[in-house]
Amino acid sequence: MRSRESVGATLEMVSQGRTERVIELRGTDLHIGRHPMVGVPLDHPKVSLYHARIERRFDGTYRVVDLMSKNATHLDGVRLKPYEPTEVREGSRIRIVDYEFIFHEAAARVGAPGEVAKSTVLGSLADLSSSGLVQRAVDPAGALLGVIEVVRALGGASNLDERLSRALGGLMTILPKGTRGFVATLEPDGSLPLRAHRDARGPAGPPVLSRTLIEEVLRKGRAILIKDVYVDERFKDHESLSAAIRTAICAPLLGHDGRPVGMVQLDGVSPHEQFREEDLDLLAALAVPIATAVENDRLVREQASWAAAAEIQRALLPRARPAIPGYTFWEFYRTAQEVGGDLYDYIRVEDPDVPASVPSRWCVTLGDVTGHGMSSAILMAGVCPEVRLLARAGYTPEEILTDVNEHFYDSGISNHYVTMMLIEVDPAAHRLTVASAGHPAPLVRRVDGRVDLMDCPGGGSPIGVDRDATYRSAGVDLAPGEVVVLYSDGLVDAVDHRLRPFGLDRLKKVLAQTEGAADQVGEAILAVLSEHMKDQRPLDDLSIVCFGRAAEPS
């Protein structure tokens, strides 16, 4: 009697012909976009916050919908019209910017438990890691004790490798067909180091991992059973594998987001003791607490890294505002995560030829690296000191942007760029020199309440996009009572609970309705922004810098 096992519809995320991830379609809708809370988050600046949606209809069919994205959604090479659902079928290809997904319809697997000719049994962890696995084991009581023992081994304050080694010993006790076992973790750089390995036959060197097994387990997120390596069509020609083992079970270690953080494998050499489906089920169940231990350890290490990065970033921020007679300065800085890719600075220009009685020039900067988080913070930490050095040395804003752009481009960083605004303030002449590298133009609140966009000639290309980019500056006079507002796009893109952005028009309205100096303008912006966002978590880093001249006495 053959058993029939239902497999839900899936999206296969592919890159350069290789499967990066398999996403099971559960429920009614699956959202794809840049927002970290959607079903499939994509960290790419050209992906919209809510880019597309996969809909499941009552009859079991699926449709894809473009959600008015900036850079479109394509289905089988055809650009979709916004908010027009289009049915997808087996093999349909959905492209979102640089990402490609292949749709696979729901199907059924047919298999016979006692069949040896097809000895490889595959299953997704969603099918295997259910609460009934222990009950389906050959020895439920022993399996339950084994689960308790493995979970207990993973506790304690020892390092992760020691805990994994103890857990592996527990696994081999309750699954004695395994004469050897190992746990490997998938690191952010793509490497797969062994964290624990055991051999019941005695001391032995570390095992050689099978690329074919890695492909099935990590790339496709599937647990795998090899009843007999000599019979299995996949592996019987792999001499290195068949020489080392005869039977094996292997399962991915999946993090809370469904992405693999490693793999666990048990294998045996006896032709008379083959692993069975029940053994695979039990290993899959025990892979869950092992994965939790791996992920928790990673989070602890990452938190330490975040704390160190946050301390470095705080050190890069200015310690004090410029003390310029007749001028006021105000700033606000908030990251979407512990660290961010925004940075502002006040840099005093060192000019030995200017008499001490003349107020020093200052360079006000605000930059924004694409994305947010650790990678963006690291890049900004590299850019900031160079900008500071050049500004202090008296380079003009356009010269600073040109030099920084060339160095950034030559570093070979291809998946990030930086927008930046530089304003040199000459308090003696009350004149500003402005240059932009693709950054939003500052706003100027005039004395009469008008709000203008500051002139930034050509806009300038973001740093890192074009090595030969040309940057130009413009001179702007600043009258008494006028206030300049620099901001990152995290301000105008900040959304409320209905996902409506704060917007440039609202920012202009706040400026037009607010009298007073730079600090009063800044606090007014914050008040309206807080009312707009309420308890919404910011999706992007947010920076605001306001400065201006004191109003003339009336």
ABEGO torsion letter per residue (X at the ends): XBBBBBBBBBBBBBBGGBBABBBBBBEABBBBEABAABABBBBBAABBABABBBBBBAAGBBBBBBBGBAAEBBBGGBBBBBGBBBBBBBGBBBBBEABBBBBBBBBBBBBBAABAABABBBBBAAAABBAAAAAABABAAAAAAAAAAAAAAABEABBAAAAAAAAAAAAAAABAABABBBBBBBBAAGBBBBABBBBAAEBBBBBBBBAAAAAAAAAAGBBBBBABAAABAAAAABAAAAAABABBBBBBBBBAAGBBAEBBBBBBABAABBBBAAAAAAAAAAAAAAAAAAAAAAAAAAAAAAAAAAAAAAAABBABBBBBBGBBBBBBBBBABABBABBBBBBBBBBAABBAABBBBBBBBBBBBBEBEAAAAAAAAAAAAAAAAAAAAGBBAAAAAAAAAAAAAAAGBAABBBBBBBBBBBAAAGBBBBBBBGBBBBBBBBAAGBBBBBBBBGGEBBBGABAABBBBBBBBBBBBGBBBBBBBAAAAABBBAAGBBAEAAAAAAAAAABBEBAAAAAAAAAAAAAAAAEABBBABBBBBBBBBBBBBBX
